[in-house]
């Protein structure tokens, strides 16, 4: 999808179709026009990402019948009716039946553009909410495991699709909490080994004295306390995928043995003399620069190059601020269902704090804060400030420019206002979203750009 979204124009008057199409196209909308209602019904579906603008008085099928058929297809497609003066009572009745808004002829281009903008924002929010529900219902898909619409995440999805079906060893590099194990599982799920086991081992959490036994297994009596045979992780993952997390923490003396296993594709249990062939794929991960670890002598270069046939760098959350609110909403939804708690709406101030926070713990920290938000007994407008004050990190805006912060914040405020009002439109400006400290009945229209006209 390009531009601001799609708009379908339905009118039997060619001059009106041409004029409206030109206005909306200049405002960066993708516009298609139709001379009859039946033609647009042939292509409308539940995935339509935009707004339907239709005249009421048309031959064959009028705008009211088109609205009924469209809403039967999807009750949440926004429909804007274009009416003559005598049709206003009919249009008001149509709004009660589900139309988004109506515009009386003749109308100014700015009025149409503003109505279409608000309706388009509502439709975008509806589709995003549906996507969140799909994430919950189908967690096995790549898009549902790795949420996000940013370019960085879309590129990551493509890398997984490209490398997943191969048997190449993959080296994942990313900060703590950015989702390295999730990426590893996605690589496994799209591979030919998906019916095999996915075995994860944290190399930094195993005592050095137990490391060899944990990876390769042992026979009974191999050492004091070895009362029976134990199958190691390499052997347990046979036919599947072995994920070595924090691989840079592996002791140097064991790195040599792991290198040999990868070269020979066979292991020997401690206390045994018979080699056991293995067929596994190795995915490794680290939260530091592996090349620096090699230069400092903490990680063997030959092992690094053996593991790093392909490399994936996972972006930190602060590098994709456009995904923060989507992820936070997703975790809020999961947490509210998990703990059977109400789902309070975020205030504008809370959104600003989430967007400005540097997220040193990345997605894992975001998930934890979403859970704490749901579990908190404080008033919703106080929760985010209280939670972030106790993180010990503070709020920093150094990672993004002021323009980016303002743009992200304005988008989030619009999304939250649409959630709060369920996309309801009225003829009064009182329905515009207001800062949290202004009462709606006393408010004046506002925005970061002072509502500069979108159409010039």
Buried (B, 14 or more C-beta within 10 A) or exposed (E): EEBBBBBBBBBBEEEBBEBBBEBBEBBEBBBBBBBBBBBBBEEBEEEBBBBBBBBBBBEEBBBBBBBBBBBEEBEBBBBBBBBBEEBEEBBEEBBEEBBBBBBBEEEEBEEBBBBBBBBBBBBBBBBBBEBBEEBEEEEEEBBBBBBBEBEBBEEBBEBBEEBBBBBBBBBBBBBBBBBBBBBBBBBBBBBEBBEBBBBBBBBEEBEEEEBBBBBBBBBEEBEEEBEEBBEBBBBBBBEBBBBBBBBBBBBEEBBEBBBEBBEEEEBBBBBBEEEBEBEBBBBBBBBBEBEEBBEEEBBBEEBBEBBBBBBBBBBBBBBBBBBBBBBBBBBBBBBBEEEEBEBBEBBBBBBBBBBBBBBBBBBBBBBBBBBBBBEBEEEBBEBBBEBBEEBEBEBEBEBBEEEBBBBBBBBBBBBBBBBEBEBEBEEEEEBBBBEEEEEEEEBEEBEEEEEEEBBE
